[in-house]
């Protein structure tokens, strides 16, 4: 069976996820409205989830 083709760089995508989560933290800390807190929380959740998924994918593709 042919080897699966790797598309993109999972480590770079994980770094982008951490940056997105950092933007969410910034919105929560600096934002004074409820909308900023909700949007910041969503950025943290999805940014962290993307980073974790990409790190897991990176480990899985190395095998």
C-alpha positions in Angstrom: 0.0 0.0 0.0 1.4 3.4 -0.9 2.4 5.8 1.9 0.0 8.6 2.8 1.0 12.0 1.5 1.6 14.6 4.2 0.0 17.9 3.4 1.2 21.0 5.3 3.3 21.2 8.4 1.5 20.1 11.6 4.0 21.8 13.9 3.5 25.2 12.1 -0.3 24.7 12.4 0.1 24.0 16.1 2.1 27.2 16.6 -0.7 29.1 14.8 -3.2 27.5 17.2 -1.2 28.7 20.2 -1.1 32.2 18.7 -4.9 32.2 18.2 -5.3 31.1 21.8 -3.1 33.9 22.9 -5.2 36.3 21.0 -8.2 35.0 23.0 -6.4 35.6 26.2 -5.6 39.1 25.1 -9.3 39.8 24.3 -10.4 38.5 27.7 -7.8 40.6 29.6 -8.1 43.8 27.6 -11.8 43.6 26.5 -14.3 45.3 28.7 -17.4 44.0 27.0 -19.2 40.7 27.3 -18.9 40.1 23.5 -15.1 40.4 23.8 -15.1 37.8 26.6 -17.2 35.3 24.7 -15.2 35.8 21.5 -12.0 35.5 23.5 -13.2 32.2 25.1 -14.0 30.8 21.7 -10.6 31.7 20.4 -8.9 30.0 23.3 -11.0 26.8 23.0 -10.6 26.4 19.2 -7.0 27.6 19.1 -6.0 25.2 21.8 -8.0 22.4 20.3 -6.4 23.0 16.9 -2.9 23.1 18.5 -3.5 19.8 20.4 -4.9 18.1 17.3 -2.0 19.1 15.1 0.6 18.0 17.7 -1.2 14.7 17.9 -1.2 14.5 14.1 2.5 15.3 14.0 3.3 12.4 16.3 1.1 10.1 14.4 2.6 10.9 11.0 6.1 10.3 12.3 5.5 6.6 12.8 
